[in-house]
Amino acid sequence: MSKRVVVTGMGIISPIGNNIEDFWQGIKEQRIPFAPITYFDTTEYKVKLAAQVKDFHAEEYMDPKAAKRMEDFCQYAVAAAGQAIKNAGLDMEKEDATRIGVCVGSGIGSLQAVEREHTKLLEKGPKRIAPLLVPLMISNMAAGNVAIQFGLKGKCTNVVTACATGTHSIGEAMRYIQCNEADVMVAGGTEAAISPIGVSGFSALTAMTTQTDPKRASIPFDKERSGFVMGEGAGVVVLESYEHAVNRGATILAEIAGYGATCDAFHITSPSEDGEGAARAMTLAIKEAGITPEDVDYVNAHGTSTHHNDLYETMSIKLALGDHAYKAVVNSTKSMTGHMLGAAGAVEFIVCVKSVMENYVHATAGYEIPDEELDLNYAKNPVTDRVINYAISNSLGFGGHNGSLLVKKYKND
């Protein structure tokens, strides 16, 4: 029998809060962070809005010299990981560092480093390229920097599955613990891709909204949805085997009871049109948890606010849950954070943990006009009148990657 895996710590850097308390308060207030992009001049760009991280100062979380050797996506990851480790009460002096691992992914790495040095290459030649370009830009350095910062010597890896990165990173970290390759894993996702090439690239795909009204920009499931708003930040959690957590007297926040990972094998950007692949991921997570579809109280959808995603994901929820799909609450955190790409799944997993802890399901902010093709309960208002025992967090990534994590309310055994 595989080991039980529990969540004991959480940390976050996000457009609506740079710690768990501020973030969760922002969720409850339905805080909308979408605003004109300030990182570069958008005069020639169709896309004007993003969900930028605000009031983040790397030196508050790490040595300034170390911070200079990290791009934003790495800084966000280290900051969120530090919060999660502190929240978990992990005392490294009492732990075997070789049994604590890291699985923190980024979908893209640093586009900014590539842009900056490519400009230098064209203007000044190859001899002027920064010696640290490669370690600054590659996506695995988020995991590497977290491990270095906190002295974590166990399995250190990362998953890159586009917008499913955070979900798969947490799911694979769960597997490492179940297989006894680690006692503790620091896991999650991070991203900082609000840059000229990032915005123009997604814009060229017509995946991003050109809406300039922040309140109507990221509106998952709404009939007027027109694409996603890019967000940034990091979500990191501490996962432990149940035995390890109990033995050290940790406060257990929730249990991660199931994980499903599948592929559509259909199209590089579009989900499968029948929702089969995402449905299968949910079904695998439900089966591993040993529950039935009727036990699922809440689905935190990938919910990007694009026409295809929201339609096909609705179909997948119906396939996975059957008639119960109409009774479960469905929402999208991206209505408030924007699409944090590789960090999205980790942040949404954190939302699910908070939801089972507090029996609170947040509203899908901005959801006003129902779409006749989308007929589930998309939480127009917060849901506070039911017990949330089981929550599913879904992520769907370019390439056909599907990931589902099933969060279970923890009850003292």
GIWOJO-V236812 format. One record per residue. N is the residue number from 1. RES is the residue in one letter. PSI is psi as a letter, one per 20 degrees, with the letter a starting at -180 (NA if undefined). OMEGA is omega in degrees with one decimal (999 if undefined). NEAR is the number of other C-alpha atoms within 10 Angstrom. Layout:
n->N res->RES psi->PSI omega->OMEGA near->NEAR
n->N res->RES psi->PSI omega->OMEGA near->NEAR
This chain:
n->1 res->M psi->p omega->-177.5 near->5
n->2 res->S psi->q omega->-176.7 near->10
n->3 res->K psi->q omega->171.2 near->17
n->4 res->R psi->q omega->-178.7 near->16
n->5 res->V psi->p omega->-176.8 near->25
n->6 res->V psi->r omega->177.7 near->26
n->7 res->V psi->p omega->-178.9 near->27
n->8 res->T psi->i omega->-179.6 near->26
n->9 res->G psi->q omega->179.3 near->27
n->10 res->M psi->q omega->176.3 near->30
n->11 res->G psi->q omega->-174.9 near->31
n->12 res->I psi->q omega->165.7 near->34
n->13 res->I psi->p omega->-173.5 near->30
n->14 res->S psi->r omega->178.0 near->31
n->15 res->P psi->i omega->-179.1 near->27
n->16 res->I psi->j omega->177.2 near->25
n->17 res->G psi->p omega->-176.1 near->23
n->18 res->N psi->k omega->168.1 near->22
n->19 res->N psi->r omega->-174.0 near->18
n->20 res->I psi->g omega->-176.7 near->22
n->21 res->E psi->g omega->-179.4 near->12
n->22 res->D psi->g omega->178.9 near->15
n->23 res->F psi->g omega->-177.2 near->22
n->24 res->W psi->h omega->175.2 near->18
n->25 res->Q psi->h omega->176.6 near->13
n->26 res->G psi->h omega->176.9 near->18
n->27 res->I psi->g omega->-178.4 near->23
n->28 res->K psi->h omega->179.1 near->14
n->29 res->E psi->i omega->-175.2 near->13
n->30 res->Q psi->l omega->-178.6 near->21
n->31 res->R psi->p omega->-179.4 near->17
n->32 res->I psi->o omega->-174.9 near->21
n->33 res->P psi->j omega->-173.3 near->24
n->34 res->F psi->p omega->-174.8 near->27
n->35 res->A psi->r omega->178.9 near->16
n->36 res->P psi->p omega->178.8 near->17
n->37 res->I psi->p omega->179.4 near->16
n->38 res->T psi->i omega->-175.2 near->13
n->39 res->Y psi->h omega->179.5 near->11
n->40 res->F psi->r omega->-178.3 near->9
n->41 res->D psi->o omega->-176.8 near->11
n->42 res->T psi->j omega->-176.3 near->16
n->43 res->T psi->g omega->-176.3 near->8
n->44 res->E psi->j omega->-176.9 near->8
n->45 res->Y psi->q omega->175.3 near->12
n->46 res->K psi->h omega->-178.9 near->16
n->47 res->V psi->p omega->-176.1 near->22
n->48 res->K psi->h omega->-172.4 near->22
n->49 res->L psi->q omega->171.6 near->27
n->50 res->A psi->r omega->175.4 near->29
n->51 res->A psi->n omega->-176.4 near->26
n->52 res->Q psi->q omega->170.6 near->26
n->53 res->V psi->p omega->-178.7 near->20
n->54 res->K psi->q omega->173.9 near->14
n->55 res->D psi->k omega->176.0 near->9
n->56 res->F psi->p omega->178.8 near->18
n->57 res->H psi->o omega->-172.9 near->13
n->58 res->A psi->h omega->-176.4 near->18
n->59 res->E psi->i omega->175.7 near->14
n->60 res->E psi->i omega->-174.9 near->9
n->61 res->Y psi->i omega->-175.0 near->17
n->62 res->M psi->r omega->178.1 near->15
n->63 res->D psi->p omega->-177.9 near->11
n->64 res->P psi->h omega->179.4 near->12
n->65 res->K psi->h omega->177.7 near->9
n->66 res->A psi->h omega->-178.8 near->13
n->67 res->A psi->h omega->-179.1 near->18
n->68 res->K psi->i omega->177.8 near->13
n->69 res->R psi->j omega->178.3 near->15
n->70 res->M psi->q omega->168.7 near->21
n->71 res->E psi->r omega->-174.1 near->21
n->72 res->D psi->g omega->-176.6 near->25
n->73 res->F psi->h omega->176.7 near->28
n->74 res->C psi->g omega->177.7 near->33
n->75 res->Q psi->g omega->179.2 near->30
n->76 res->Y psi->g omega->-178.4 near->31
n->77 res->A psi->g omega->-179.7 near->32
n->78 res->V psi->g omega->-179.9 near->33
n->79 res->A psi->g omega->-179.9 near->28
n->80 res->A psi->h omega->178.5 near->30
n->81 res->A psi->g omega->177.7 near->33
n->82 res->G psi->g omega->176.9 near->24
n->83 res->Q psi->g omega->-176.8 near->25
n->84 res->A psi->g omega->179.9 near->26
n->85 res->I psi->g omega->177.0 near->21
n->86 res->K psi->g omega->179.1 near->16
n->87 res->N psi->h omega->-179.9 near->18
n->88 res->A psi->i omega->-178.2 near->23
n->89 res->G psi->k omega->179.7 near->15
n->90 res->L psi->p omega->176.6 near->18
n->91 res->D psi->o omega->-174.0 near->10
n->92 res->M psi->h omega->178.1 near->13
n->93 res->E psi->i omega->-179.9 near->7
n->94 res->K psi->i omega->-175.2 near->8
n->95 res->E psi->q omega->171.4 near->14
n->96 res->D psi->o omega->-174.3 near->13
n->97 res->A psi->h omega->-179.8 near->18
n->98 res->T psi->i omega->178.4 near->15
n->99 res->R psi->j omega->177.5 near->17
n->100 res->I psi->p omega->-175.5 near->25
n->101 res->G psi->r omega->-178.7 near->29
n->102 res->V psi->p omega->170.0 near->29
n->103 res->C psi->n omega->-179.0 near->30
n->104 res->V psi->o omega->-175.1 near->42
n->105 res->G psi->r omega->171.4 near->38
n->106 res->S psi->p omega->-178.2 near->34
n->107 res->G psi->h omega->-169.7 near->26
n->108 res->I psi->h omega->-171.3 near->23
n->109 res->G psi->b omega->-176.2 near->26
n->110 res->S psi->o omega->171.4 near->28
n->111 res->L psi->h omega->-178.2 near->20
n->112 res->Q psi->g omega->179.1 near->20
n->113 res->A psi->g omega->179.2 near->19
n->114 res->V psi->g omega->-179.9 near->17
n->115 res->E psi->g omega->-176.0 near->14
n->116 res->R psi->g omega->-175.4 near->13
n->117 res->E psi->h omega->176.2 near->18
n->118 res->H psi->g omega->175.5 near->15
n->119 res->T psi->g omega->179.1 near->12
n->120 res->K psi->h omega->178.8 near->16
n->121 res->L psi->g omega->-178.1 near->15
n->122 res->L psi->h omega->-174.1 near->9
n->123 res->E psi->h omega->-172.3 near->10
n->124 res->K psi->i omega->176.5 near->12
n->125 res->G psi->r omega->-173.4 near->12
n->126 res->P psi->h omega->-178.2 near->12
n->127 res->K psi->i omega->-177.0 near->9
n->128 res->R psi->j omega->-179.9 near->11
n->129 res->I psi->p omega->-178.9 near->15
n->130 res->A psi->p omega->-179.3 near->14
n->131 res->P psi->h omega->-176.6 near->9
n->132 res->L psi->j omega->-177.5 near->11
n->133 res->L psi->g omega->-174.8 near->15
n->134 res->V psi->g omega->178.4 near->13
n->135 res->P psi->i omega->175.3 near->16
n->136 res->L psi->h omega->-170.0 near->25
n->137 res->M psi->h omega->-170.9 near->21
n->138 res->I psi->q omega->-167.6 near->18
n->139 res->S psi->h omega->-178.6 near->24
n->140 res->N psi->i omega->-176.2 near->23
n->141 res->M psi->i omega->173.0 near->25
n->142 res->A psi->g omega->178.0 near->32
n->143 res->A psi->g omega->-179.3 near->29
n->144 res->G psi->g omega->-179.9 near->20
n->145 res->N psi->h omega->176.0 near->21
n->146 res->V psi->g omega->-180.0 near->26
n->147 res->A psi->g omega->180.0 near->25
n->148 res->I psi->g omega->-176.7 near->11
n->149 res->Q psi->h omega->-172.8 near->16
n->150 res->F psi->j omega->175.3 near->14
n->151 res->G psi->k omega->-177.2 near->14
n->152 res->L psi->o omega->-168.9 near->23
n->153 res->K psi->j omega->178.3 near->15
n->154 res->G psi->b omega->-178.7 near->19
n->155 res->K psi->p omega->-179.0 near->19
n->156 res->C psi->o omega->-176.4 near->20
n->157 res->T psi->a omega->174.4 near->20
n->158 res->N psi->q omega->178.1 near->28
n->159 res->V psi->p omega->175.2 near->26
n->160 res->V psi->o omega->178.5 near->21
n->161 res->T psi->l omega->178.6 near->26
n->162 res->A psi->c omega->-173.6 near->21
n->163 res->C psi->i omega->175.4 near->29
n->164 res->A psi->j omega->-173.9 near->33
n->165 res->T psi->g omega->-177.2 near->34
n->166 res->G psi->g omega->179.5 near->38
n->167 res->T psi->g omega->-179.8 near->35
n->168 res->H psi->h omega->178.3 near->33
n->169 res->S psi->g omega->178.4 near->31
n->170 res->I psi->g omega->179.1 near->33
n->171 res->G psi->g omega->179.3 near->25
n->172 res->E psi->h omega->175.1 near->19
n->173 res->A psi->h omega->175.1 near->32
n->174 res->M psi->g omega->-179.8 near->28
n->175 res->R psi->h omega->-179.8 near->17
n->176 res->Y psi->h omega->179.8 near->20
n->177 res->I psi->g omega->179.5 near->24
n->178 res->Q psi->h omega->-178.8 near->18
n->179 res->C psi->j omega->178.1 near->13
n->180 res->N psi->k omega->174.1 near->13
n->181 res->E psi->i omega->177.8 near->17
n->182 res->A psi->q omega->171.9 near->23
n->183 res->D psi->h omega->-177.1 near->26
n->184 res->V psi->p omega->173.8 near->34
n->185 res->M psi->p omega->171.7 near->29
n->186 res->V psi->o omega->-166.4 near->28
n->187 res->A psi->q omega->176.8 near->34
n->188 res->G psi->b omega->-178.0 near->41
n->189 res->G psi->q omega->-177.9 near->40
n->190 res->T psi->q omega->178.8 near->40
n->191 res->E psi->q omega->173.3 near->32
n->192 res->A psi->n omega->-172.4 near->30
n->193 res->A psi->j omega->177.0 near->25
n->194 res->I psi->n omega->-177.1 near->23
n->195 res->S psi->r omega->-178.5 near->17
n->196 res->P psi->g omega->-177.2 near->16
n->197 res->I psi->h omega->178.9 near->14
n->198 res->G psi->g omega->-178.6 near->16
n->199 res->V psi->g omega->-178.5 near->21
n->200 res->S psi->h omega->179.0 near->18
n->201 res->G psi->g omega->177.9 near->13
n->202 res->F psi->h omega->178.1 near->15
n->203 res->S psi->g omega->178.8 near->18
n->204 res->A psi->h omega->176.1 near->10
n->205 res->L psi->i omega->-172.6 near->9
n->206 res->T psi->k omega->179.3 near->15
n->207 res->A psi->i omega->-175.5 near->19
n->208 res->M psi->q omega->178.4 near->28
n->209 res->T psi->q omega->173.3 near->24
n->210 res->T psi->j omega->178.7 near->18
n->211 res->Q psi->p omega->179.1 near->19
n->212 res->T psi->i omega->175.4 near->15
n->213 res->D psi->o omega->-176.5 near->13
n->214 res->P psi->h omega->-176.6 near->18
n->215 res->K psi->i omega->179.3 near->16
n->216 res->R psi->j omega->-175.5 near->20
n->217 res->A psi->g omega->178.9 near->27
n->218 res->S psi->n omega->-174.0 near->38
n->219 res->I psi->m omega->-179.1 near->30
n->220 res->P psi->p omega->175.3 near->33
n->221 res->F psi->i omega->178.5 near->31
n->222 res->D psi->q omega->-178.3 near->23
n->223 res->K psi->h omega->-178.3 near->17
n->224 res->E psi->j omega->-179.9 near->19
n->225 res->R psi->q omega->-174.1 near->23
n->226 res->S psi->j omega->-179.8 near->22
n->227 res->G psi->r omega->-176.0 near->24
n->228 res->F psi->r omega->170.9 near->30
n->229 res->V psi->p omega->-178.4 near->32
n->230 res->M psi->p omega->173.8 near->27
n->231 res->G psi->a omega->179.3 near->27
n->232 res->E psi->r omega->178.8 near->27
n->233 res->G psi->a omega->-178.4 near->36
n->234 res->A psi->q omega->170.9 near->37
n->235 res->G psi->p omega->-178.4 near->35
n->236 res->V psi->p omega->177.6 near->36
n->237 res->V psi->q omega->171.5 near->30
n->238 res->V psi->p omega->175.0 near->28
n->239 res->L psi->q omega->178.6 near->31
n->240 res->E psi->q omega->167.3 near->31
n->241 res->S psi->q omega->-179.1 near->25
n->242 res->Y psi->g omega->-177.7 near->20
n->243 res->E psi->g omega->-178.6 near->14
n->244 res->H psi->g omega->-179.6 near->14
n->245 res->A psi->g omega->-179.5 near->21
n->246 res->V psi->g omega->-177.4 near->12
n->247 res->N psi->h omega->179.8 near->9
n->248 res->R psi->j omega->176.6 near->13
n->249 res->G psi->k omega->-178.2 near->10
n->250 res->A psi->q omega->171.0 near->18
n->251 res->T psi->o omega->-179.1 near->15
n->252 res->I psi->p omega->-176.3 near->20
n->253 res->L psi->h omega->-178.8 near->20
n->254 res->A psi->r omega->176.2 near->24
n->255 res->E psi->q omega->173.2 near->24
n->256 res->I psi->o omega->-166.2 near->28
n->257 res->A psi->i omega->-178.5 near->22
n->258 res->G psi->q omega->-179.3 near->26
n->259 res->Y psi->p omega->175.2 near->28
n->260 res->G psi->p omega->178.7 near->24
n->261 res->A psi->p omega->-177.8 near->24
n->262 res->T psi->r omega->175.9 near->19
n->263 res->C psi->p omega->175.4 near->19
n->264 res->D psi->h omega->-173.8 near->21
n->265 res->A psi->l omega->-171.5 near->12
n->266 res->F psi->g omega->-172.2 near->13
n->267 res->H psi->q omega->-175.2 near->12
n->268 res->I psi->h omega->179.9 near->12
n->269 res->T psi->h omega->-175.3 near->15
n->270 res->S psi->p omega->170.9 near->16
n->271 res->P psi->q omega->176.3 near->28
n->272 res->S psi->q omega->-169.2 near->20
n->273 res->E psi->i omega->177.3 near->17
n->274 res->D psi->i omega->178.9 near->16
n->275 res->G psi->j omega->-172.7 near->21
n->276 res->E psi->g omega->-175.3 near->20
n->277 res->G psi->g omega->178.5 near->26
n->278 res->A psi->h omega->177.6 near->33
n->279 res->A psi->g omega->-179.2 near->25
n->280 res->R psi->h omega->176.7 near->23
n->281 res->A psi->g omega->177.3 near->26
n->282 res->M psi->g omega->-178.6 near->30
n->283 res->T psi->g omega->177.7 near->23
n->284 res->L psi->g omega->179.3 near->22
n->285 res->A psi->g omega->179.3 near->23
n->286 res->I psi->g omega->-179.6 near->27
n->287 res->K psi->g omega->-179.6 near->16
n->288 res->E psi->h omega->-180.0 near->13
n->289 res->A psi->i omega->179.0 near->18
n->290 res->G psi->k omega->179.5 near->10
n->291 res->I psi->a omega->177.1 near->14
n->292 res->T psi->r omega->176.7 near->11
n->293 res->P psi->h omega->-179.4 near->17
n->294 res->E psi->i omega->179.6 near->14
n->295 res->D psi->i omega->-176.9 near->15
n->296 res->V psi->o omega->-177.5 near->23
n->297 res->D psi->h omega->-167.0 near->21
n->298 res->Y psi->p omega->174.5 near->25
n->299 res->V psi->o omega->171.6 near->24
n->300 res->N psi->o omega->-172.9 near->27
n->301 res->A psi->q omega->172.0 near->27
n->302 res->H psi->g omega->165.4 near->28
n->303 res->G psi->m omega->-171.4 near->28
n->304 res->T psi->i omega->-175.4 near->31
n->305 res->S psi->j omega->168.5 near->30
n->306 res->T psi->q omega->-177.4 near->23
n->307 res->H psi->g omega->-174.9 near->19
n->308 res->H psi->g omega->-176.9 near->16
n->309 res->N psi->g omega->-173.3 near->24
n->310 res->D psi->h omega->177.8 near->23
n->311 res->L psi->g omega->-175.8 near->22
n->312 res->Y psi->h omega->177.9 near->20
n->313 res->E psi->h omega->175.0 near->28
n->314 res->T psi->g omega->177.7 near->25
n->315 res->M psi->h omega->-178.4 near->23
n->316 res->S psi->h omega->178.1 near->24
n->317 res->I psi->h omega->177.2 near->27
n->318 res->K psi->h omega->178.1 near->17
n->319 res->L psi->g omega->-175.6 near->20
n->320 res->A psi->h omega->-173.5 near->21
n->321 res->L psi->i omega->-179.2 near->21
n->322 res->G psi->b omega->-179.1 near->13
n->323 res->D psi->h omega->-179.2 near->13
n->324 res->H psi->i omega->178.9 near->16
n->325 res->A psi->h omega->-178.5 near->25
n->326 res->Y psi->i omega->-180.0 near->15
n->327 res->K psi->h omega->179.0 near->14
n->328 res->A psi->q omega->174.8 near->21
n->329 res->V psi->p omega->177.5 near->24
n->330 res->V psi->p omega->174.3 near->26
n->331 res->N psi->r omega->177.4 near->27
n->332 res->S psi->o omega->176.9 near->30
n->333 res->T psi->h omega->179.7 near->26
n->334 res->K psi->i omega->175.0 near->27
n->335 res->S psi->i omega->179.1 near->31
n->336 res->M psi->h omega->-178.5 near->27
n->337 res->T psi->i omega->-165.7 near->33
n->338 res->G psi->a omega->-179.3 near->29
n->339 res->H psi->o omega->-177.7 near->27
n->340 res->M psi->j omega->174.0 near->33
n->341 res->L psi->d omega->-177.5 near->30
n->342 res->G psi->i omega->178.4 near->37
n->343 res->A psi->i omega->-170.5 near->36
n->344 res->A psi->g omega->-176.2 near->33
n->345 res->G psi->h omega->179.7 near->36
n->346 res->A psi->g omega->178.5 near->36
n->347 res->V psi->g omega->-179.3 near->32
n->348 res->E psi->h omega->172.2 near->27
n->349 res->F psi->g omega->176.8 near->29
n->350 res->I psi->g omega->176.7 near->24
n->351 res->V psi->g omega->179.5 near->23
n->352 res->C psi->h omega->177.1 near->30
n->353 res->V psi->g omega->178.5 near->27
n->354 res->K psi->h omega->-178.8 near->20
n->355 res->S psi->g omega->178.4 near->25
n->356 res->V psi->h omega->177.4 near->24
n->357 res->M psi->h omega->-170.8 near->17
n->358 res->E psi->i omega->-176.1 near->13
n->359 res->N psi->l omega->-178.3 near->18
n->360 res->Y psi->p omega->175.3 near->19
n->361 res->V psi->p omega->-174.5 near->30
n->362 res->H psi->q omega->175.5 near->27
n->363 res->A psi->q omega->167.2 near->24
n->364 res->T psi->n omega->-174.1 near->28
n->365 res->A psi->p omega->177.1 near->27
n->366 res->G psi->i omega->179.5 near->21
n->367 res->Y psi->o omega->-175.7 near->24
n->368 res->E psi->g omega->-172.2 near->15
n->369 res->I psi->o omega->-179.2 near->13
n->370 res->P psi->q omega->174.9 near->15
n->371 res->D psi->p omega->-175.4 near->13
n->372 res->E psi->h omega->177.4 near->8
n->373 res->E psi->i omega->-177.0 near->12
n->374 res->L psi->o omega->-168.4 near->17
n->375 res->D psi->k omega->176.6 near->14
n->376 res->L psi->r omega->179.0 near->19
n->377 res->N psi->n omega->-174.1 near->14
n->378 res->Y psi->k omega->173.4 near->27
n->379 res->A psi->m omega->175.6 near->18
n->380 res->K psi->h omega->176.2 near->17
n->381 res->N psi->q omega->176.8 near->14
n->382 res->P psi->q omega->178.4 near->17
n->383 res->V psi->o omega->-176.7 near->16
n->384 res->T psi->j omega->-172.0 near->13
n->385 res->D psi->j omega->177.8 near->9
n->386 res->R psi->q omega->177.1 near->10
n->387 res->V psi->p omega->178.5 near->16
n->388 res->I psi->n omega->179.2 near->24
n->389 res->N psi->h omega->-177.3 near->19
n->390 res->Y psi->p omega->178.3 near->25
n->391 res->A psi->q omega->177.0 near->28
n->392 res->I psi->p omega->173.7 near->26
n->393 res->S psi->p omega->-177.8 near->27
n->394 res->N psi->q omega->171.0 near->29
n->395 res->S psi->p omega->178.8 near->33
n->396 res->L psi->p omega->-175.8 near->32
n->397 res->G psi->q omega->173.1 near->23
n->398 res->F psi->q omega->-174.8 near->15
n->399 res->G psi->i omega->179.7 near->19
n->400 res->G psi->j omega->-179.3 near->22
n->401 res->H psi->p omega->176.4 near->25
n->402 res->N psi->p omega->177.1 near->29
n->403 res->G psi->p omega->176.1 near->34
n->404 res->S psi->p omega->175.9 near->34
n->405 res->L psi->p omega->179.7 near->32
n->406 res->L psi->o omega->-178.3 near->28
n->407 res->V psi->p omega->-178.2 near->31
n->408 res->K psi->p omega->175.4 near->24
n->409 res->K psi->p omega->179.8 near->23
n->410 res->Y psi->p omega->176.3 near->18
n->411 res->K psi->p omega->-180.0 near->10
n->412 res->N psi->p omega->-179.4 near->4
n->413 res->D psi->NA omega->999 near->3
